[in-house]
């Protein structure tokens, strides 16, 4: 099995997932938190449904993650002025500061995960993975 790419990818993905989960937990965060904060920072305020579509997080998980982010004041939810049935979610200044801390933690995680590779090899691996993912994404359309 050590020469079968799909098996190697699966094992590496499982290791990466555990590493990310454990290291984000050290800073009292989850991957959903990072994805939501980064999306809000990059794209601006959004409804909960839009956030689910943009991040790929299931709606039932979005609500719980947003509750976890709202409690310490990292995001704010307010009724949408155009449709009072919806909430618009906005990242706060504290949320942006927390996102910067999470991004630093993720950089440390990447260094730990990819420690055996040189900088050029990391770039090459990233390129390969992006090409594989793009092929999968394009075949779904």
C-alpha positions as CSV (number, residue, x, y, z in Angstrom):
1,X,0.0,0.0,0.0
2,X,2.9,2.4,0.5
3,X,3.1,3.0,-3.2
4,X,-0.7,3.5,-3.8
5,X,-1.3,7.3,-4.1
6,X,-4.9,7.2,-2.9
7,X,-4.0,5.3,0.2
8,X,-1.1,7.8,0.9
9,X,-3.4,10.8,0.4
10,X,-5.9,9.3,2.7
11,X,-3.4,8.6,5.5
12,X,-1.8,12.0,5.1
13,X,-5.2,13.7,5.1
14,X,-6.1,11.9,8.3
15,X,-2.9,12.9,10.0
16,X,-3.3,16.5,8.8
17,X,-6.8,16.6,10.1
18,X,-5.8,15.3,13.5
19,X,-2.9,17.8,13.7
20,X,-5.0,20.8,12.7
21,X,-7.8,19.8,15.1
22,X,-5.3,19.3,18.0
23,X,-3.3,22.5,17.4
24,X,-6.3,24.7,16.9
25,X,-7.8,23.3,20.1
26,X,-4.6,24.5,21.9
27,X,-5.8,28.1,21.1
28,X,-9.4,27.2,21.8
29,X,-10.5,27.2,18.2
30,X,-11.9,24.8,15.6
31,X,-11.4,24.6,11.9
32,X,-15.0,26.0,11.4
33,X,-14.0,29.1,13.3
34,X,-11.1,29.8,11.0
35,X,-13.1,29.2,7.9
36,X,-16.0,31.4,9.0
37,X,-13.8,34.3,10.2
38,X,-11.6,34.1,7.1
39,X,-14.7,34.2,4.9
40,X,-16.2,37.1,6.7
41,X,-12.9,39.0,6.6
42,X,-12.4,38.4,2.9
43,X,-16.0,38.7,1.7
44,X,-17.7,41.0,4.2
45,X,-21.0,40.5,6.0
46,X,-23.1,37.6,5.0
47,X,-26.2,35.7,5.9
48,X,-25.8,32.4,7.7
49,X,-27.0,30.6,4.6
50,X,-24.5,32.4,2.4
51,X,-21.7,31.5,4.9
52,X,-22.7,27.9,4.7
53,X,-22.5,27.9,0.9
54,X,-19.2,29.9,0.8
55,X,-17.5,27.7,3.4
56,X,-19.0,24.3,2.7
57,X,-20.1,24.0,6.3
58,X,-23.5,22.4,6.7
59,X,-26.2,24.7,8.0
60,X,-26.8,22.8,11.2
61,X,-23.0,23.2,12.0
62,X,-23.0,26.9,11.1
63,X,-25.4,27.9,13.8
64,X,-23.3,26.2,16.6
65,X,-20.0,27.6,15.3
66,X,-21.5,31.1,15.0
67,X,-22.8,30.8,18.6
68,X,-19.2,29.9,19.7
69,X,-17.9,32.9,17.8
70,X,-20.6,35.3,19.0
71,X,-20.1,34.5,22.7
72,X,-16.6,36.1,23.0
73,X,-17.6,38.9,20.6
74,X,-15.7,37.7,17.5
75,X,-18.8,38.1,15.3
76,X,-22.0,40.0,15.5
77,X,-25.4,38.9,14.2
78,X,-28.1,41.4,13.3
79,X,-31.4,41.2,11.4
80,X,-31.0,41.8,7.7
81,X,-32.6,45.1,7.0
82,X,-34.0,43.7,3.7
83,X,-35.4,40.5,5.2
84,X,-35.9,40.5,8.9
85,X,-36.2,36.7,8.9
86,X,-32.5,36.4,8.1
87,X,-29.5,37.3,10.2
88,X,-26.5,39.1,8.7
89,X,-23.2,38.1,10.3
90,X,-20.2,40.5,10.6
91,X,-16.7,40.0,11.9
92,X,-15.7,42.3,14.7
93,X,-12.3,44.0,15.4
94,X,-11.8,41.3,18.0
95,X,-12.7,38.7,15.4
96,X,-10.0,40.1,13.0
97,X,-7.4,40.0,15.8
98,X,-8.4,36.4,16.6
99,X,-8.2,35.5,12.9
100,X,-4.6,36.8,12.7
101,X,-3.7,34.6,15.7
102,X,-5.4,31.6,14.1
103,X,-3.5,32.3,10.8
104,X,-0.2,32.3,12.7
105,X,-1.2,29.0,14.4
106,X,-2.1,27.5,11.0
107,X,1.3,28.6,9.6
108,X,3.0,26.7,12.5
109,X,0.8,23.7,11.8
110,X,1.8,23.7,8.2
111,X,5.5,23.9,9.2
112,X,5.0,20.9,11.5
113,X,3.0,18.9,8.9
114,X,5.4,19.6,6.0
115,X,8.7,19.5,8.0
116,X,10.2,16.8,5.9
117,X,9.9,18.9,2.7
118,X,12.0,21.7,1.4
119,X,10.3,25.0,0.5
120,X,10.4,24.1,-3.2
121,X,8.9,20.7,-2.4
122,X,6.1,22.3,-0.4
123,X,5.3,24.6,-3.3
124,X,5.3,21.6,-5.6
125,X,3.1,19.5,-3.3
126,X,0.7,22.5,-3.1
127,X,0.6,22.7,-6.9
128,X,-0.1,19.0,-7.3
129,X,-2.9,19.1,-4.7
130,X,-4.5,22.1,-6.3
131,X,-4.5,20.4,-9.6
132,X,-6.0,17.2,-8.2
133,X,-8.7,19.3,-6.4
134,X,-9.4,21.4,-9.5
135,X,-9.9,18.2,-11.6
136,X,-12.4,17.0,-9.0
137,X,-14.2,20.3,-8.9
138,X,-14.3,20.7,-12.7
139,X,-15.7,17.2,-13.1
140,X,-18.7,18.1,-10.8
141,X,-19.8,20.9,-13.1
